[in-house]
Each structure stands twice: as structure tokens, then as C-alpha cells.
Amino acid sequence: MAEHVTIGVGPVSMAEVVAVTRGGAAVTIGEDALTAIDRARAVVEELAAAPVPAYGISTGFGALATRHIPTEMRTQLQKSLVRSHAAGSGPEVEREVVRGLMLLRLSTLCTGHTGVRRETAELLASFLTHGITPVVREYGSLGCSGDLAPLSHVALALMGEGEVRDASGTLMPAAEALAAAGLSPVELGAKEGLALINGTDGMLGQLVMAITDLRDLLKVADIAAAMSVEGQLGTDRVFAPELQAIRPHPGQASSAANLTRLLADSGVVASHRGPDCNRVQDAYSLRCTPQVQGAARDTVEYAASVAGRELASAVDNPVVLGEEGRVESNGNFHGAPVAYVLDFLAIIAADVASISERRTDRFLDKARNHGLPPFLADDPGVDSGHMIAQYTQAAIVSELKRLANPASVDSIPSSAMQEDHVSMGWSAARKLRKSVDGLTRVLAIEVLTAARALQLRAPLTPSPATGAVVQLLRDHGASVPGPDRYLSPEIETAVSLVASGAVLAAAESVIGELA
């Protein structure tokens, strides 16, 4: 992961977003961006000196845009904007979310379409490099003029006001953190307050991180499914490439190819492949895995295409256009494009978790698990095995279904009906983070349960790839068959191994990178 990211006029990549948000990469501004910033600033200063009102430069905002603000009050105008809009409430959002918020706002500033001064942009970059994280609250954004309240809390800290956490996580006044880092607060000039708060950066940063997580989780879903197919004496023939070719969805083909590779050389699968096998068809939760988990992949990649376009966008209002320096109002701050795909991803997280829970449940029912003990218990009746682990899965899946209800179909008018249709993109992003966490936990329980079942199939041996995952869990003291024991720590161990990438790495260490 990159330790340093340079922001230019062009878009940052998804990998760069992750490097800054999660890897703590330092940030600098490229010379091309500084040149573009200076050019746009000259336009804003010319308009600020002109007698004709210009929105956001010499007027009020939103429903107050008709008021012309005298020159001597314009610095106060920008300060008042930021202070009044920093109106969030609730718990602090995560450090990585705030770093994404700052990075993507900086990326827009560097396009040369916003009209800020270079020292303002450079201070924002310095916050990222020094690990200074403004306190941003959970509630406050409607996704209408972008993420106004969250971005306002960041802008407030640039002014030396409000609260931040330093690189060690210590909560302190912004002024103290700035002084400790050898930085000076910014005195906002014309339009700068507006440029700092008018964007989709919070919802976009969370989208990028969710896409990153889901790409890996869908590979883990294939690993979990392969372990379940194997442990439940299912067939791998339904994953053959010629069957996928007659329904040519790319995600389906990738998922099926993964399953085939994961099940290669399985002693369990080989044990019932001969003419004596009387199994005609596996249940949908086994047989249709590529159709579900493949469709989820295709949805994630569609979301990635939207994220890519948004990363290449300059979201502000008004904006400075062209070499001639025209300034125009626009509606590009509306979060609908991002909000829709955030909701799409919550839907696929819920459905992939749902099929995972159904595969897990089949292991526990003696009528459907093909010879395994009820609930995979050591002494059924005395022991309950993984009975309640599946309850935990079911509770999470039920929650994920509620989270899949789209936020983007809601709209509450604001700003005296000036902002009369809003995207709720920030809300969609916040619930998607919960959805990704829930999916991680559901898949971890399936992996844990399937690993126990595969061990109960001994002396039959799992495939080398799934066997590596079983061994990983055993090495961490999880999923070892035997009498009942305190199960929650084992579930949390499995969750950690999924979330850290260890489960994926174990399988890939045997068969190479999964699709």
C-alpha cells in the first residue's frame, strides 16, 4: 500500500483512497494542481471585486442567495457558513471515513474548478499527512448539496475551531492540534467556505471502501460455499464452464471457476462421484451459488464504474469553467448517482449473507446433512454443537434485510424548499458499512461450521485449498470438533480471520489468486 499520495488535477484512484483512509498515507499536492488552483482563484477574486452579485462569492447561500453581501462582511460570511453548517449530532464517525471525506474534497479542490486559495488546499493536505482527524458526527447530511454537515466539521477544524483527534487518537481542540503540528488555521476568503463543504465526498469515500471490502468478501463467499458443497457431499459438476457459457454473466463465470478450483482434488467430492451416487440435484443454496454470488460481483463492478466516474468529478457549486474562467451554478452536488449504488450494494450484501446462512443451516439438520451428527454436536442432546451459531447468522441476516431497504427513495425537503429533493446518500453509506460488517460475520460462521463438518468427514480429506482454511482455523483454536465449549470467542476469531484477509490468503496460497 502506498505510503505517499500526490493529488493532481486528475482523479485519485480507488487504491489511493484506501491508502490514505486505511493506510494513513501522507498527501501532497502536485504542481499541476497548484497551477490550476491559482488560475481559478484569480477568477474568484475578480468576481468578488465586481459590483455584480455572484452566488456564493458575494451573496448568501441556499434560500438566502438573493442577498448581496458587502465586501467587508464576506470573511464573516464564510465563517458563518461553516459554523452554522457544522451542526452534526450523534457519535463520531470512523477515522477512515473522515480521512476519505478530506481526501476527496481535496481532490475536487485540486481540479481548479472551485476557486480556493492554494494555502487552504495545502492545509487540508497537511491535516491528512499529520494524521489530524476532525470530529464528524453521525447525523446531519441529507446528501442534497452533498455532505454539508460532515464537510463543515472538517472546514471548522481548518479554521482552528471545533474538535479533532490527533494521530494517536487523542481528542483535543483543533487549535491545539494545529499548533502541535506547526500549522496555522486558515482565514477563509471569498467562496472558500462554500467550496470546502459542497460535495459528495463522505458518501463516495464510504462507497470506495465498501467496494474494496466486498470484492474480497465475495471471494471468501466462494470459499465458504466450496467448503459447504464439499462438506454436504454436493457435486462440483454444476460449476462446469460449459454450463456457465450458456448464461454468460461474467460474475457467474468467475464464481463458478473459483468453486471448481477450490474443490479440485477433494477426497470428499471424489468419494461420491462414482456410479453409485444417488444424488440427482443439490439444493439451490449449493447449486445456485455462482448465479447469486456472481450477480453480486457484477453489481459491485457496476458500483465501481459509478465510483470511478465520481472520482473523476469536480463537485462544487458554483464552479469555475474553462480557460476563460466562467463561473456557473449547477446541480452536480446531488448525491443520487452515488446513493443508488450504495443501496444496490446493501441489497447484494443481504442476499449473499442469506444464501450463506441457508448453506450453514443444512449442516445442522440431520435430515439434510448426509450422515453428519445433528447440529454437528459431539454428543447430540448433551451437546448443542453449532445450533446457536446459526441463530446468530439468522439474526444478522434479518438485520441485513432491514438495512437493504433503500435510503435513496426517501427525500425530506430542506432550506425553505430551495433544496426540495435530496439523495440521502450519506444515510445509504452509513447503513452499507453495517451491511458489510454483517456479511463478514455471516460468512465467518459458515466457514467455521463447514470446517467442523469437513473434519467430521474424516478419514475423507478436503481439497488442498479448503483444507488450508480448516488448518488456519485449527491453528487459531477454532472449529476443532469436540464437546461444547464457549463458542463466541471462536466466532470472533473466524470473523477476524475473514476480515483480515487470512482466510482468503490461506486458500490462495494453495491455488493462486481467485477471480
N, C-alpha and C positions, 0 to 999 in steps of 0.2 A: 504494500500500500504506500502511495506517495507520501513523503514527509513534508513536501512543499508544493503549493499550487499557485501558479501565476494566472491572474484573471486578465483576459484581454477583451477586445471588442466583441469577439465571437463567444459562442456558448461554452459553459463548462460542461464536462461530460458527467455521466452518472457515476463513473468511478471516482472522479474528482469530488463530487458531492459527498460520497461515502468516506473518502479520505479525510475530508475536513470535518464532517459531522461525527464520525465514529473513530477515526484515526488521529484526530487532533492536529492535522497538518497545518503548517503555517501558511499564510497567504500574503502575496504581494500583488501589486497592480502593474501590468505591462505598460511599456511606453506608448503603444498604440492606443490603449485605453485612456491614458493621461492626456494625450493629444485630443482625443475625441471629447473628453470631459471638458477640457479648456475651451474648445470650439463651441460647445453647446452653452457653456456658462456665459460666454460673451453675448450670445443671443438673449439669454435671460436678463442680463444686466441692461442691455439696450432697451428691452421691453419694460423693465422696471422703471427706467428713467423717462419713458414716453408718457404723454398725457392720456393716451387711450387705455382704458382698463384692459387687463389681460388676466384671464381666470387663473387663480392660484398664485399669481405673481403680485398683482395689485388689487385683488378682490378677496372677499371671503370665500367660504367653501360650501359645497353641497347646496342646501336650500338657502344659504346666506351669500350665494355667489353674486348677487346683484349689488352688493355694497362695495363701493370703491374705497380702498384703504389708503390714507395719506402716507407719503414716503416715510415720515418719522415714526410711523406706527407699524411698519412692516416686519421689523425684527420681532416685535411683540406678537404680531400676527402669527409668525411661525412657531414661536414658543408656546403661545396659547393653543395652537392647533395640536401640538404634540402632547402637552399636559392634559388637555381635555380628552383627547382620544386614548390616552393611556389609562383606560377605565376597565381593565380586565378584572376578573374575580375568580376565586377558586384556587385550587392547589397549583403549584408551579408545574409547568410542563417540562419535559425531559431536556437535559443539556444538549443532546444531539439534535433535537427539534429546533432549539433556539439557534444553534450554530448553523443549521440548514437555512433558517429564516434569514440570518445575517449574510451568509454567503450568497444566496440567490438574490437578495436585494442589492448586494454589492455588484453582482454580475450585471444586473439591469443598469445600475449607475454607470458602469464601465462601457455601456454601449454608446454613450454620447447622446442619448435621446432624452435625458432627464433634466439637465441644466444645473446640477450641483457643482460645487467647487471641488477641486482635487483634494484639498485638506480634509473635507468631510468624508470623501470616499476612503482616503488613506487612514483616517481614524477608525472607520469600520473594519478595514483590513487589519489594523493593529489590535483591535479587540479579539479577532479570531486568532491571531498569532500569539497573543499573550494569554489566551485562554480565559478572557473575561466574558462571562455569560450573563446578560441581563435577565432579571426575573420576569418571566412571561406567565400570565395566568391562563387557566384552562378555558374560561368563558370570556367572550367579548367579540369574536369575529362572526359576521354573517356571510363572509365571502362575497360581499357586494362590491365595494371599492377595494377588493382584495381583502387581505388580513389586517385591517386598520388597527384594531386594538393591540394585537400581538406585536406588530411592527412599531407601534407608537411606544411601547415599553422599551424597545431597543433604542429608538431615537432619543427617548428621555435619558437613557444612560449615556449616550453620546454627548448630551448637554451637561453631563455631570450630576444628574438628578436621578432619583429612584434608587432601587437596589440591584445589586449584581452578585454573582458568585465568582470568586477568583479561580485560578487554575487548580487550586487544591479543593475547591468546593465550599470555601468559607463564605458565608453571607455577610455582605458589608455594603455601606453606601457607595454609590457609583463614584462619587468624588474621591473617596479614599482609594478605590481600586485604580482609578486613573493616575493618581499621584504616585502610588506604589510602583506603577509600570512606567513612570516618567512621561506620562501623556497629559495633554491639556484638553479640557472639554471644548466642544465646538460652539461657536456663536452663530446660530443659523442665519443665513442670508435669505434673500427672496427666493421663494419656491422650494427651498431645501427641505423644510418640514414636510411638505406635501410629497416630494419625491422620495423621502425616506419611508413613507407609510402606505403608499398606494400600490400594492402588488399582491400577487398570488403566492408569495414565497413560502409561507408556512404550509399551506396545503401541498404545494409542489415538492418541497423537501421531504415531507412525510410520504408522498407518493413514490419518490425515488427510493427511499429506504424500504418501503413495503415491497416494491418490485424486486429489489435486491434480495430480500428475505424470501419472498415467495418462489423465486427461481430455484433457490436451494431447497426449500421445503417441498417443492413438487418432485424433486429428485429423491428426497427422503420418503415421500409418499410412495414412490415406485419401489423403494427398498422395503418399506413396510408391507406393501401389497405382495411383493415377491415372497417375503417370509410367510405371509398368511396363506398364499396359494400353496406354497410348499408344505407348511405345517398342517393344512387341511386336506392334503392329498389331492389337490387340484391339478389340472392339466396345463401345460405350457403351450399346447398346440394352437390355442385360440389367439396367441400373440404372434403367429407366423406373419412375416412381411407380406405375403401374397393376400392375406385376409385384410390387412390394413390398406393395401394398394387399391382395393375396390371401394374404399371410402376415404379419399385422400386428404384428410385433415392432417397438417404437418405435426401438430402436437400429439395426436393419436399415434402416429407412426413412431415418434420419438419415445413415447411412453412404452409402447409395445416392444420396441427394440431394447429399451432398458430392462424390461421384465425378462426378455429372452436371455440377455447376457447375465443378469443376476441369478437366473435359475440354471445356468449351464453347469453341467457335471454334478447335479444334485443327486445324491444317493436316494433321497426320499422320493423325488419325482421318478427316478428310474425304477423304483420298486413296484410301481403300479402302472407302468407304461405298456406292459405286455398284453397279449390277447385275453388274459383272464380278468382284466379290469372291466367292471360292470358299470362304471360311471359314464353317463351319457352327456350331461351338461353340468357345469358348475353354476352356483348361484350368481346372480347379477353382480353382487359386490366383489366377486372374484373375476368373473369372466369379462365384465364390462369396465374393468379398471382403466384400460387405455382410452376408452371413449370418454370417461369422466375426467380423469387426470390429464388427458391430452387436451380436452376442450378448455380446461383450466389454464394449461400452458398457452394456448392460443389467445386466451383472454388477457393473460399477463403481458404477452408480447404486443397486443393491441394497446394496452395501457402504456407500455414502454414507448410506443410510437407517439402517443399523445404527450407523454413526458418529454420526449425529445424535441417536439415542436415547442413546448412551453419553455424548455431550457434555452431555446434559440430566440425567445421573445424578449422584447423590451416592454415591460408592463408598467405604465405610469399614465397619469392624466393631469395636465396636458403633456404632450411630448414635443420635442424639437425634431423637425424633419428636414432631411436633405442638406446639401451644401449651402442652400440659400437661407437656412435657419428659420423656416416656417414653424410656427407653434400652433398646434391643433388639439382641440379636445377630442376625446374618443371614449369608447366603452371597453377597451381591451382588458381592463382590470376585473371584469366579471369572471367569476370562477367556474362557470358552467362546464367548460371542457375538462377541467381537472376534477371537478366534483363528480361528474358522471362516472369516470373510470375508477375513482376511489370507491364509489358504490358498487361498480361491477366486481371489483376485487374482493369486497366483503361478501358478495354472493358466492364467488368460487371458493373462498376460504371456508364458508359454511358447508358447501356441498362436498368438498374433498374431505372435510372432517366427518361429515355424515357417512360417507361410504367407508371411511376408515373405522368408524365405530361399529358399523354393521359387520365388517370383517372380524373385528375383535369379538363381538358377541357370539359369532358362530363357533369360536374356540371353546366357549364356556358351556354350551348346550350339548349334553351327551347324545341327544338325538341327531345332532348335525355335525359333530366334530370327529366322526370316523374313528372311534376307538380310544379317544383320549379320556381321562377321568373328568367327571363333572367339575366345571369351574377350574380345571387344571389343578385341583386340590390334591394334596398328598394323601390325606385320609378323608374323603368326602363325608360330610356330616360333622365330623370333628373339626375339619379344616374347611374354610370357605374359598381358599385359593384367590383367584383374581375377580371374584364376584363383584366386589365393590369398586375395584378399579374401573370396571365397565360402567358402573353408576357415575363415577367421576367423569368419564368420557361423555356419557349421555347428558349430564348436567351442562358440560361445556358446549356440546353441540346444540342443545336447546338455546343457550345464550347466544351462540353464533347465528342462529336463525333470527333471533330478535335484532341482532346487530346488522343483519343483511337487509333489513328494512331501509330503503334508500333515504338519505338525508336530502338529496338534491331535488326531490319532488316537493320539498317544503319551501315556503317563502313568507317572510314577515316584513311588510313594508317599514321603512325607516326614513329618517331625515325629512320629516314633514312631507312624505310621499315623493320626495325627489328620487330616493333610492327605493323604488316601489317593487322591485323584483330582485331577489337576492339568491345566491347559489347554495349557501350553507356548506361550502366546500371544506371549511375548517372542521365542521362537525363530522363530515364524512371521513376526513383524515383521522380524526381522533378515534372514532369507532373502529376504523380499519386497523389501527395499532392494536386494539384489543382483540380483533379478529385474528390477526397474525399470531399473537401470543396464544390464543385458544387453539388454533390449528397446530401449533408446535406441541402443545400439551397432549392433544388427542393422538397425534402421530406417535409421540413418545410412548404412550400407553399401549398402542398397537404393537410397536416394536418390542416393548417389554414383554407383552403377552405372547407374541409369536416366538420370541426367543425361548421362553419357558416351554412352549409346546414343542418346538424343534428338539429340545433336549429330551423331552419325554418320548420322542420317536426313536431314541437310541435302541438298538445299535445302528439304525439307519442314519446316514450322515447328511447334513445340509450341504448346499453348494459351497464352494470356497468363498464366494462373496458374502452370502448370508451368514456363513459360519464365522467370518471375521467380525460381523456385527454381534453375533452371540458371544464371541470371546471378549469383545470390547466390554459388553455389559458385565460379564463374569469378572473381568479384571477390576471392575469398579464395584463389585459386590452386589450386583443387581441381577435379578431374574435367575437365580440359582434354585432349581427345584428343591422342595423340602417342606417341612411343616410350616404353618402360618407364622409370619413374623410381622413386625411393624412395617407396613408397606409404603407409607407416604414418602419416607426418605428414598426408597428405590425409584419411585415415580419421579421425584425431583432430580435424582441422578440421571435418569433417562431423559428428562426434559433438558437438562444441562448438556448432555451429550448430543442431543439433536440440535439445540440452539447454537452450540459452539462449532458445529460442523464436524464433530468427531465421528458421528455415525456415517455421514456421507464419506468422510475420508477413509474410514475402515473398509467400506465396500469398494471404493475406487482404488484403494491400494492393491486390490486383487485383480480387478478387471479394467482399470483405467477410467477415464472421465466419463461420467454418464451424460446423456443428452439432455 
